[in-house]
């Protein structure tokens, strides 16, 4: 009789767990799978006419898209810049924000004729929200503090809606950094003695 009670008690304890194990995947079968992250590379028009700082600044850290929506990554590029250096709009647009966020100066510009928005920080803004700016127009100056770089830099970001994109894709090929020049041999020309 004890064995019957013990088997009945075990069956009563295991039966709900077994049912959940078997039926739970069926309950989730109708739930659509989440969209993959990162999303496929989106086309970005090369509308930039200038770098945000300098002529060809050093890219201290490039764009590193996160593996998941909230995962670690670098949602922009860090450009080497001196404190007080002018920060310029890369293309024509309208200033949508100029102020402080988490103690840092930030300027955001909605690019004309696109659904793109660029951001620059840490910047001491010299523009205000609603102002229309042209390519190369000064937005402010580089702040000496508030940067996440080991040296003074400007974090340049690009967004389409809530999706972060690589801001370097805004630049036309002639503005992008290239490797060192290489001299190739000229065939048929005799070597000097």
HELIX and SHEET records of a PDB file:
HELIX    1   1 UNK A    2  UNK A   27  1                                  26    
HELIX    2   2 UNK A  167  UNK A  170  5                                   4    
HELIX    3   3 UNK A  173  UNK A  175  5                                   3    
SHEET    1   A 7 UNK A  59  UNK A  61  0                                        
SHEET    2   A 7 UNK A  77  UNK A  80 -1                                        
SHEET    3   A 7 UNK A 153  UNK A 160 -1                                        
SHEET    4   A 7 UNK A 116  UNK A 121 -1                                        
SHEET    5   A 7 UNK A 104  UNK A 111 -1                                        
SHEET    6   A 7 UNK A  93  UNK A 101 -1                                        
SHEET    7   A 7 UNK A 132  UNK A 133 -1                                        
SHEET    1   B 4 UNK A  59  UNK A  61  0                                        
SHEET    2   B 4 UNK A  77  UNK A  80 -1                                        
SHEET    3   B 4 UNK A 153  UNK A 160 -1                                        
SHEET    4   B 4 UNK A 163  UNK A 165 -1                                        
SHEET    1   C 3 UNK A  86  UNK A  88  0                                        
SHEET    2   C 3 UNK A 138  UNK A 142 -1                                        
SHEET    3   C 3 UNK A 123  UNK A 125 -1                                        
END                                                                             
